[in-house]
Amino acid sequence: MVRRSYSLGAIALVALLAGGALAYAQGPEPGGPRGRGPGGPGGPGAGLALRGLNLTDAQREQVRQLTQQNREQMRAVMERMRAAQDARRQAVEAIPFNESQVRSAMKDVAEVEADLAVAQARLQADIYALLSADQQQQLQKMRSERETRAKERAQQQQQRQQQRQQRPARPQV
């Protein structure tokens, strides 16, 4: 069940990244550049943070074309993922238990997940190649800052969990 959640999360992430890049390429959204929604703070465009790079109209059009091409390719991969997940579920639920069948199904799921990751990385690399040197440098800086914030949030969450664990138990009345 946990593995299926990870698989579905990977599918959603790829779809959101592709959709966010396409949404950005289509131009400004209602409510201004800081508005909530696709490409807004924490939205689908967060993977590449294209909104902060001031893309030219030509770059936006190229991003739109790349994401449309990627979307078509991803449909086939998504169908393979659904089929692989169904086969995995059936193998896990099969009676009698067949370890080789479960392992084979999991290998198929892992292969499709790898294909999804490659497709996502390829799209990001293609979009990155469209950027000027200054935009690439700015993107790297933004990624570094985002990673730093994520680490800080993880540390804060860990500290809160430790504090909760250290609290004395409340007496039951």
HELIX and SHEET records of a PDB file:
HELIX    1   1 VAL A    2  ALA A   25  1                                  24    
HELIX    2   2 PRO A   44  GLY A   47  5                                   4    
HELIX    3   3 LEU A   50  LEU A   53  5                                   4    
HELIX    4   4 ASP A   57  GLU A   93  1                                  37    
HELIX    5   5 GLU A   99  LEU A  130  1                                  32    
HELIX    6   6 ALA A  133  GLN A  166  1                                  34    
END                                                                             
